[in-house]
Amino acid sequence: MKNILLLVCILSGINSYAQQTAVEFANFEKYAAENKALLAPDATENLVVFMGNSITEGWKNMHPDFFENNPYIDRGISGQTTSQMLLRFRRDVIDLKPKAVTFLAGINDIAENTGPIELEDVYGNIISMVELAQANNIIPIICSTLPANHFPWREHINPTEKVIELNKMLKAYANQNSIIYVDYYTAMVDDKKGLSEELASDGVHPTSKGYDIMEPMVQEGIKKALK
């Protein structure tokens, strides 16, 4: 009996640890208070959630007016990979009942922020979120991964060709499934297949001028998607 009780305690502890790890891994708490405080949108309001990583989180910090003057909700978390985003997708997107969601993701997977991952699985995580959105009557808008030819925090990784390949996969899926695709890559890439210092001082995170290019592009995509 004592052995059985000990086993139950051990399994309970492992289960508790696994749940805690999953919560911390996805960072459910980042927007928990904001999500709870968010009022249900008016039936005529075209609420759009921006799902992403530090590029999306930094967008609101650098250009707050873009979100304050539009029915846009920023749900970017710095450093996150698509696996983490997929875990928190219900809390940070579906439960908010938006009309549409934009996806800007993949660069941290290529940087191996949460460990090595096959490009097909990065693509699969994004498509899983797209399908979850559609199943909940939320219009998905797929955005290309931004150009990058180096990582300041992962200098041994060259992301250039993986970024190009991931974007090819995402664009093909969007075209095959009549989903709006916002091609930041083509509009922003330089002659070294990366981002210039003018558009991203560290080669990854956009400057104000970088967001100036992105904003009318995504707004045009949102406009088309909501027609």
N, C-alpha and C positions, 0 to 999 in steps of 0.2 A: 504493500500500500504506500509506504514511504517513497519507494522508487517511482511509483506512478505519479504521486503528487509532485515529486521533484521534476519529473519529465514534463508535467503540465506547466509547472512554473517556468521551466527553461523555454518551452515552446511559446508560452505567453510572452516571455521577455523578448524572444526573437521576433515574434509578430509585432510587438509594440515598437521594437527598434526599427523594423522594416517600414512600418507606417510612418514613424518619425522621420526616417531617412528620406522616404518618398516626398513627404511634406517639405522638408528642407531642400531637397533636390529640385523640386518644381518651384519653390518660393511662393507657395499659396498665399502667404501673409502679405506680400508686397502690396497688393491692391485690395486686400480684403475689406478694409474700412471704406475705401472709395466705392467699391462695388456695392456694399451694403447701403451706402448713403445715396447712391444714384437712383433718382426717381425713374419710374417707368416712363419711357419716352411717349410723347404725344403721338397719336395714330398717324399724323401727317408729317412727323419729323423723321428725316432720313438719317438716323443715327448710324455712324460708321465707327467700328473699332479698328485701330491700327495695331496689329499683332506683330511683335518683333523682339529685337535684342537692343543693344546699346545704341544702335543707329536710330532706332525708333524712340527709345527713351530720351536720347540726346536731342531729338527733334523738338520735343515739347519744351525742353530746357532752353534751347537756343532760340526757338521761334514760338513762344507761348501763344501769341496772337493767332497763329494758324489754327490752334485747337480751341481757343476761347471764342473766336469769331465764327466758328463752324461747328456743326453737330458731330464733332469728332472726339473719340475717346482713345487716349494713348495707353497702350498696354505693353510697352516694351520693357524688358528687363536686361540690364547689362550683363554680357557674358553668356547669355543662354543659347543653348543649342535647340534644334527642332524637337529632340526627345523631351526636353523640359517643357517646351511650349505645348506639345501635344498633351502632356499630363495636366496642365493648367487651363487647357482650352475651354472646358465646360465652365469653369468658374469665371474666367476673364473674358469670355466671348459669348458663349451660348446663353448663359444665365442673364446676360444684359439685354437680350432680345434686340439686337441691332438689325437694321435693314441690310447692312453689308459689312464685310470684314476684309481688310487688306493684309496680305502676307508679305513680309520682307524678312527673309530668314535664310540660313544656310552657311553664312560665312564662319560662324563659330564652330560649326561641325567640321568644316574644312580645316580650321585651326586646331581641331581635336581638343577643344576645351573640356569635354567630358570623356575623352579617350578616342582612340581610332574608330572610325565608322565608315562603312562603304557608302559611296556616293548614291547608290541605288536606295539605300536605307534613309538617307537624308531626303531624297526625293519622295520616298514612300511616306515619311512622316508629314511632309507638307501636303501631299495628296490626301492623306488620312484626315487632316484638319479641313481640307477643302470639302471632302465628302461629309464630314460631321456638320459643317456649316450648311451644306445643301439639304441634309436630312432634317435640319431645324429651320428651314425656310430663310436662311441667311445667304445673301449673294456673295460668293467669293470673288476676290480680285487678287490675282497672282502678280507679284512684282518681282522683277529680276533681282538676283543678288548683285550688289554693287561690284565694280571692278576692284581687284586687289592683286598686287604682284609681290607683296611681302606682308608679314605680320611683325609689328614691333615686339610683341610678347611671345612669338614663336618663330624666331629667326631662321630655324632650320627647315621650316616648311615653306615651299613655294606654291601658293594657291592658284596661280594664273590659269592653268589649263583646267583645273577642277571647277573653278568658277564658270568658265566658258561652257564646260560640259553640262554642269547642273542647269545653267540657263537654257541650254538647248533642249534639255529634257522637259523643263517647266513650260517653255514656249510651245513645244510640240503638244503637250498635254492640254494646254489652254486652247490651242487652235482646234484640236480634235474634239474638244468638249464645249466649244462656244463660250469660253470663259475669258473675261477681259484680262489682258496681259499688259502690264506697264513696264516698258523696256528702259529702265534707268541705265542699264549697262551701255547700250549703244550711244545714249546721249551724253555719257560722262567719261567714257574710257579715253585714255590718252595713248600716245604712240608706243608706250611701253606696256600696254595692256593693264594699266593700273589707274589710279586716281592722281591727278596733279596736286601739287602742294596748295594750289589755289582752291581746289575743291575738297581736299582732305589733308590737313597738315601732317598727319601721321600715316597717310596712305590708306586708311580704312574708314575713319569716322568723318562724316561731312562737315565742312565749314559752313558758315552762313550762306556763302555763295553756292555751295553744294545743295543745300536745302532749297535755295531759290530756284534751282533747276528742277528739283524733284516735285515741288508743290503743284505747279500747274499741270504737270504730267499726271500725277495721281488724282487730282481733281477732275481732269478730263476723263480718266478711267472710271472714277466714281459716277460721274454724270452719265456716261454711256451704260454703266451697269444698272443704274437705277431707272433707266427709261422703261 
